[in-house]
Amino acid sequence: MTDKKVLVYSTNTCPYCHMAMDYFKSKHVNFTEVNVEEHPEKVDEMMEKSGQLGVPVIDIGGTIIVGFNKSAIEKALAKQ
């Protein structure tokens, strides 16, 4: 569906993170999970992109989406 680089910053217990990753899987969108609980060194990178600590933070080709916002995700994936 897309050749954009997709990153999902997540934690183990975040239901919206799992919803976002399940959504990408259902749409056959390749993504990289960055679990900030298991890799705390990535928290600063996530905060720099989003300005906050909440997850999920989704980076789709440089477009930052905080939370599982399906319409924003679809819009970012469709951008050329």
C-alpha positions in Angstrom: 0.0 0.0 0.0 2.8 2.4 0.8 6.6 2.7 0.5 6.7 5.3 3.2 8.7 4.5 6.4 6.2 3.8 9.2 7.3 3.8 12.8 5.0 3.0 15.7 6.3 4.1 19.2 4.5 1.9 21.7 4.5 0.2 25.1 3.6 -3.3 26.1 0.3 -2.3 27.8 -1.0 0.3 25.4 -4.3 -1.0 23.8 -4.3 1.8 21.2 -0.7 0.9 20.1 -1.9 -2.7 19.5 -5.0 -1.4 17.6 -2.7 0.8 15.4 -0.3 -2.1 14.6 -3.2 -4.5 13.9 -4.6 -1.9 11.5 -1.3 -1.6 9.6 -1.1 -5.4 9.4 -4.7 -5.6 8.1 -3.8 -3.1 5.4 -0.5 -4.8 4.6 1.5 -1.7 5.6 5.0 -2.5 6.7 5.9 -0.8 9.9 8.6 -0.8 12.5 7.6 -1.0 16.2 9.7 1.0 18.6 8.8 -0.2 22.1 9.9 2.6 24.4 9.2 0.5 27.4 11.8 -2.0 26.2 14.1 0.7 24.6 13.9 3.7 26.9 16.7 5.4 25.0 14.1 6.0 22.3 11.8 8.1 24.5 13.7 11.3 23.7 13.4 10.6 20.0 9.7 10.0 20.4 9.3 13.2 22.5 11.2 15.3 20.0 8.8 14.2 17.2 5.6 14.4 19.1 6.2 16.8 22.0 4.7 14.4 24.5 5.1 11.1 26.3 1.8 9.5 25.3 1.7 6.5 23.0 1.2 5.5 20.3 3.2 8.0 18.4 3.0 7.1 14.7 5.5 8.5 12.2 4.4 8.0 8.6 7.1 9.5 6.3 7.6 12.4 8.7 3.9 13.0 9.4 3.4 12.6 13.2 0.1 11.2 14.5 -0.5 10.9 18.3 -2.9 8.2 19.2 -4.8 5.7 17.0 -6.5 8.1 14.6 -7.6 6.0 11.6 -8.6 8.9 9.4 -5.3 10.7 10.0 -3.4 7.5 9.4 -5.2 6.9 6.1 -4.6 10.5 5.0 -0.9 10.3 5.8 -0.6 7.0 4.0 -2.3 8.4 0.9 -0.1 11.5 0.7 2.3 11.5 -2.2 
